[in-house]
Amino acid sequence: MSVEYAVVGMVTSACLPIVAEAELQGVTCIDIKIETLFRPIIDFHLGRLSYAFLIDSRGRVLLHPLLPKPESYKHEPIFLDMESVEISEATMSIKASMIRFIYVVFIQTLNETNCLL
């Protein structure tokens, strides 16, 4: 564990290319605390039976009410597959739909920033 991790907790970086006249000029990045990034999902409540959760492009759960909150992690977390925490007949179709959405948003972001795959 790095000293920085112990002080600020888990951090992720968001980076975008700087493109001018179809040529890469540079890259700009920002480090974001995971707790700050996930706070709207952690705090989401819409009635007694609702909650929000987050998966990555492989269907691994990044955030779920049944899992520890990011600020409580002392080491890098182990991510579970969605089926480990969401047990219903619709889980597989929900997971596929969420992964498709992640892919579409990613492609739209690349197109909006003039970045090619």
N, C-alpha and C positions, 0 to 999 in steps of 0.2 A: 504494500500500500504506500503510495507516495504521500509526502507531507501535504501537498496541495489537496489530495483527495480527503485526507483526514480533516483538513480545515474547512473546505467548502462543500464536501460531499460529491456525489456523482455529477459530472459535467459532460455535455455533448457540444459539438461544434457544428454550426450551420455555415456552409460556404457557398458562394455563388461566383461564377466567372464574370469578369468585366470584359465585354466584347465591344469593339468599335470598328466599324467598317469591315465586319466579318473576320476580324482578327483578334485573338486573345491578347488583352492588354495586361491582365493580372487577375488576381483572385482576392475577394474580400471575405473574411470570416468573423464570426462572433462565437464566443463560448457562452453557453447558457446552462445554468444549474438545472438539473433534471427536476428538482422539486418545483422550481418556478415554471418550467415548461408544462408540467403535468398538473399544476394546481387546479385549473378549471375542471379537469376530469376527476380529480380526487374529491373536489367539493360539490360535484354534480349530484343533485337530488331533485326529483320531480315526482313527488308522492312517496308513499311508504315502500312500494315495491320496485322502484326504478333505480338504476345505477348505470354508470358508464365504465367501460373498460377499453383498453388499447392493445392492439396486436401489431406485430411487425409484418413485413412482406412475406415471411415464412409461416405466419400463423402462430407465432410464439407470443404469449401474453407478457406484455411489458408492464401493465398496470391493471389491477383488478381488486375489488373490495375484499376478496378472500386472501389476498397476498399482502405482505408488509408494505407500508408506504415507503416511497423512495428515500425519504429523510431518515428512515430507521436503518438503512443498509450500512453495515460496517465494512463489507467487502463487496466485490462485484457480484450482482445477483445471478441466480440460476433461473433462466427463463423456461417456463413450462409451455407445452403445446396447449392450444385453446381447449381441446377436449378434456384436459385435466381439471379445468375449473368450470366449464360450461357443459352441463350434462343434459342434453335434450335431443330429440330426434332432429331438430332443425339446426343443430350446431354446425354440421358440415356445410350446409348451404349458406348459413350466416357467415362462416369463416371465408368461404369462397367469394362471397359478395364483398366482404371487407377487403380482402386481398386485391380483388379487381379494382375497387375504389382507390386503394393505395397506388396501384400502378397507373391509373388514369390521372390522378393528381400529380404524380411524379412526371409523367409525360407532358402534361399541361405546363408544369413549372419549367421544364426544359425548353419547351416551345416559347414560353413567355420571356425567357431570358436569352433567347437566341442561341441556346446551347444544343449541340447535336449529339445524338447517341453514338 
